[in-house]
Amino acid sequence: MQANPSQRSPDEREDKPTQRAVLSLLLHEFPAQVTKEQLRYTSAPTKAKRSGGAVGNLSQVELVWCEGEFVLPTLAARHFDWLELS
């Protein structure tokens, strides 16, 4: 189970915009396959360093699926996006 948002470390809270940017890009590009390198390349210089951590965090909560260098949004992430709740 995921930790309560108030119990997250400052690094995790600062990573929120990067996670949003990564997931947004993956959802926009789907069904095209995006590599971790492409995510670093398309991120702003300050976020490029954090994109790997963002992918790891998104993978941990099952919003993205990683296969080698490829990263794809999961069915759950795509369905949430389709619902247009955010």
HELIX and SHEET records of a PDB file:
HELIX    1   1 PRO A    5  GLN A    7  5                                   3    
HELIX    2   2 PRO A   10  GLU A   14  1                                   5    
HELIX    3   3 LYS A   16  GLU A   29  1                                  14    
HELIX    4   4 LYS A   36  THR A   42  1                                   7    
HELIX    5   5 PRO A   45  ALA A   48  1                                   4    
HELIX    6   6 SER A   51  GLN A   60  1                                  10    
HELIX    7   7 LEU A   75  LEU A   83  1                                   9    
SHEET    1   A 3 VAL A  34  THR A  35  0                                        
SHEET    2   A 3 PHE A  70  PRO A  73 -1                                        
SHEET    3   A 3 VAL A  64  GLU A  67 -1                                        
END                                                                             
